[in-house]
Amino acid sequence: MTKKCIYCKSEISDNSVIDFCDKCGVGVWGEKMFKAIVASMENARDSNNLELFNNTSRSLNMSKL
């Protein structure tokens, strides 16, 4: 399954920790902040601190909250 940018719908890498392309990320947050966001997300993924959810295969039990 190919991921697409949430802003412009262009294709992005399936390995990306973000759901938007570099062009849109820089456009929204600016280059410096965008790089900081990506670096932080990649560090979290590498440390196994980034949990990805698939809403179709996993449901949240609201009674436990």
ABEGO torsion letter per residue (X at the ends): XBBBBAAAGBBBBAABABABBAAAAAAAAEAAAAAAAAAAAAAAAAAGABBBBBAAABBBBAAAX
